Amino acid sequence: MVRAKVGRVAVQMRSSGWVLALLGLFAACSDTTHGDEPGAGAASGASSSAAGHGGSMGVAGHAGSTAASAGSSGTSGGAGMSASGGAAGGGMTSVGGSGGRSGAGVAGATAGDGGKAGQALVAGSGGTLAGTSGTANDAGAGGQDTAGAGGVPADIVGLSWPIDCVPGDTCVNLGYPDIDGDGKAFDCSDAGYVGHEGTDIGITFEAEEAGTAVRAAADGVVLFAFDGKYDQCPNDAEPDCQDPPSTGPGSMTGNTVCTPLGPYCGTGTPSCYWCFAGGNVIVLRHTDVPGVFATRYDHLKKGSVLVEPGDTVTRGQKLAEAASAGNSTGPHLHFEVWGTGFYELAEPWAGTCGPNHGPSLWAHDPPWSE
């Protein structure tokens, strides 16, 4: 079962006479079951205060998080507490290979006789969506230089599956979100862990080595892109796998990377920064997906990130490859959805035990079926 570790996300907002520091969550995975217990949320006071978020994680511990607001003295809230953890878990069970749904070719821009070209950047001769004449929703047959099996319909609404693996086949396991903190996933099964903020999609070490593509879940613009961190965590001897002693705008210490100070509060007001313990991380901003402000992709393979801030990307475009960078205990993708603004979490899965009772934010059901 996928296992996630929670790291630290920080926001700082400045204006005349006061400072607000907000520390939130973020996630990673491994291969064993686990649990943790959330703290009390945000706290405020005349000078500073903090509310911790931590607990034990079973086989692999995780850092806690805090939220605090400063009072009249203008000092920021306290640092997050760390949860106690045991030894890191072992390797994932080797299940399946590295192959996804896409072939090996590069998609072009032409469609079949009656159709419209999809937006995909990956296609091949053996994919599942190719048609001999093409339709309004499927790209024509084509070879490696025309839109083939990887063609993406132009009228998809919702989020596409963000990684080249299929649960029950080439994905090892799934760890579902628990953004309402009740320990239950959308379908009333156990969540990845209590308070899990994203969907963890595990892959085998063999699939990591071969290269498993992480793809844009929808059209968007790259807000943040970080690369260069060691990607085989956990490793007690590797500085990139350790929690940093402190963070600040633009810092890159340990397993955590931070944005510069900028218009990253709420839906774009100044002045905030965010820190992500995913090591190598991408965040995309979306404007045409109902209920979705942004998506986040963590624990990416070192040297695999193909985009930079400001780049425009299309649904299905390869962004990077999955690995185990940052606060992680095994190769996987942590996929997170922000609903209304920066780090305002949304539940993409719809069900009776989650905060989203419908409709789902996914374009397909199940999302990997496209």
N, C-alpha and C positions, 0 to 999 in steps of 0.2 A: 504494500500500500504506500502511496506517496506520503512523504512526510515533509512538513514545512517548518522552517525556522523563521522566527520573526525578528526583524532588525529595527532600525531606527530611522524615522523620517522627521526632519525638522523644518519648521517654518519660522521666519522672523519678520515681523511687520513693524516698521518704524514710522512715527509721525512726531509732531512737536510735543515733547514732554513725556512720551511714554513708549514702552517697548512691549510687544506681545510675543512670547515664544511659544510655539506649539510643536509638540513632538508626537508623531503618530506611528503607524505600523508599516511594516512591509515584509515580504515573505520569500521563502525558499523551500526546497524539498529534499527528501531522501527516500528511503525504501522501507521504513518501518512505521508501525502505528505510533501515535503519540497523543499528548494532550497538553493544554496549558490553561491557566486561569487568568482572565482579564482583570485589570485594575479598575480604578474608579472613574477614569475619564479626566476632564479638565478641572483645575482648581485655581482660585485666585486669592490674592491677599494684598496687604498694604505694601509689601516689598516684593516678595516672590514666594511661590509655592509650587509644588509639583505633585502629580498623582501618578504612581507607578503602574506599570502593566507588565506582569511577568508570570512566573510559575514554572513548574517543572515540565520538562519536555520528554520524559521517558528516556529513550536511548540517547538523544542528542538535545542538549539544552539550547535555549535561545535568549537573545537579549530582550529586555523589556522595553517599554516605551513610556514616555510621560507627556502630559499636557499641562501647561501652566500659563497663567496670564499675570502680568506684572501690575502692581498698583502704582501709587503716586510717586514712589521713589525712582521708578524707571529701570529697575533691575529685572533681568529676565528670570524665568522659572528655572527650577533645578534640573539636573540631568536625570536621564532615565535610569531606572534600576535594572540590574541584570538578573535574569532568572537562573536558578541553579540547574545545571544540566549534567547528564552523565556522559559516558564515552560516546563518541560519534558512532553511528551505525555502520554496518558493513556495506558491501556492494549490493547493487540491485540484482535481482534474479534476471538472468539473461533470457529474455523473451523476444522473439521476433528479430528482424533485422532493421536496417536503417532506411529502408525504402518507404516512401510516402505515396501519395496518389499521383504525383506529377512524374512525367518522364524526364529525360535528360536534355531535351532541346531548349532553345530559346525562342519564345513566342514572337511572332511578327505582328503585323497590323492588318492583315487581310482576312476577309471572311469568306465563307462559302457562297454558293450561287445566290441564295436568297437571304443571307444572314448578315449579322453585324459582328465585327471582330470583338472579342473579349479583351479585357485589360491585363490578362495574366502575363507574367514575364517568364514563366516556365511552362514548357510543353514537351511532349515527346510523341513517339509513334505508337506507344502502347497505352495511352490514357483512356479514360472512360467516357469522356464527353464529346469526342470527335464525331462529326457527322459528315456525310459525303456531300451534302449540299448546303448545310448550314441553315439555321433558323434565326429568329430575332433574339433568341436567348443562348444559342450555342454557336461557337465558332466553327468554321468549316474544317474539313479534314486536314489539309495542309501537312507539310513536313516540318522540319526543324526551323524553317524560316518563315512559316506562316502560322496563324493561330490554330492550334490543334487542341489536344486534350486538356491543356491548361487554360484554355480560353475562359474568361469569367464573364457571365452575363452582365450587361450594362445596367439592368434594372433591379439588381439585388438590393434588398433593404435589410439592414441588420448587420451583425458581425459575422465574418467568416472564421472558420477554424484556423488558428494562428500558427500551426506547426505541422510539418510533414510526417505525421504518424496517426494511426487510427487506434482508438482504445479497443482492447481485446485482441489486437493484432500486433501492430508495431509500436504502440504506446504501452509502457509497462503498467501504468496505473494513473488514477486521477485523484486529486485532493480538492474537494469542492470548497467554495467560500462559506464563511459564516459571519457575514458583516453585521448581523443583529446579535451575535454573541451568545446564542442559546445552545451551541454545540451541535446543531442539526443543519444538514444541508437542505437545499430546496426540496428534495424528495423524501425528507424525513430520515434519511440514512445519516451516519456520522459524517460530520464535516471533516475537512483535512485536519483541522484542529480548532479548538475554541477560539473564535475571533479571527480566523483566517480571512484575509482580505482579497484573495484572488483565487484563480484556478491553477493548481499545480499539475503539470502534465509530464509524467516521468518517461524517460527513455532508457535504454540499456547503454552500458559503457561502449559496447560495440557500435551502436547507432551513433553515439557521440563521436567516436573516433572516425567513423565513415563520413560524418557530416549530416546533421538533420536540420533542414532549413526552418527558420522562424520567419513567418510571413505577416505582412500587414493585414489586419482584420478588416480594414475598410480603407477607402481613399482618405488621405489626410496630409498633414504637414508635420515634419519632424520638429518637435519642441526641444528635446534633449537626446543626446547620443554619447555614450561613454564606452570606451574600449581600453584595452591594455592591461587589465587586471588578470592575475593568475586565475586559471579556470578549472583547477582540479581540487577544489576544497571539499572536505576539510583537510587541513594540513597544519599541524601545530608549529611547524618550522617556517611556514610561509606567512610573511607579514600581511599579504593581501587577503588572508583568510581570517584575520583577527578584527575584533571590534576596535574602532579608533578611540583614543582617550578623549578626544573632543572633535567637534565639527564646526564649520563655518562656511560662509558663501565661497564656493569654488574649491573647497578642500577635497582632497583625494586620498585620505589616509586610511590604511587598512582595507576592510571590505566595503567601505562606504564612499560613495561619490556624491558631491553636492553641486547643485546648480549655482550660478552667480545670483546675486541679489537682483531682482527684477520685478516686472508686473505679473507676479505669479500667485497673487492672493485671489481667492474666489474665482471669478470668471475673467480676471485679468487686471486687477488693481494693484498698485505698488504698495508695499515693497516687501517681497518675500523671497526666501530661498528654500529649496527642498533637498533633503539628503536621502539617498537610496542605498541600502545595504545589499544590493544585487550585484555589486562588482561592475560588471559590464551591462549597461542598461540602455534601453530606448524608450522614449515616450512620444506617442503620436497624438496630435490634435485633430479631431474630427468635427466637421460642421454639418454633415449631411446624414448623420445616423441618429434617428430619433432616440432620445434618452441617453446618448453617449457624448460626453465632452472630450474624453481622451482615453487611450489605452496604453498600458505599460508592459514591457517585456524585460524580464530579469534573468541573470545568471548565464549570460551569453558567452560563447567561445571567444577566447582572446584572439584578436586579429581578424575576426569574421564580420565585424560590423561594417555594413556597406553604405550607410547613410550618414548625413551630417545635419545639424540643426538648420532649418530653413528649406530642406529638400522637400519637394512634393512627391508623395508616393501613391501608388494605386493598389487597390485591393488585390491580395495575392502576391504582391511583389516581395521577393526575398529581402529581408532586412539583415539577417545574421544567421548564426547557427547556435543550437542549444548546447549548453555545457553545465559546469558546476562552479561558476565564479561567485565570489561574495559569500554571504552568510547562507551557505548551502551545504547539504550533506549528501548530494548525489546529483547526477545529470538530470535536468528537467528544465521546463519553461515555467516560470511564474507569470501568468497572464492576469492582468488586473484592469478593471474598468472603472473609470471616473465618470460619474453621471451628470453633474450640473456645474462643476468647476474643478479647480486644482485640488486633487486628493479628496474629492467628495465622492465616496465610493458608491458604486451601483452593483446590483446583483444581476448578472446576465441570464441566470437560469431561473425559470419560473416554476413554482410549485407551492404546495400547501404549507410547507414548513419554512419557507424563506420569506424575506420581505417583499419579494416580487411574486405576486399571485397571477401575473400575466399582463400582457404578452411577454414572451421571452425576448431578450435582446439579440438572440442569435438569428441569423438569416435562414437557417435550416434546422430541422429537428430529426435526428441528432445533428449537432453543428458540423460534424466531420463528414456527413453524408453527401455534401455537395460534390 
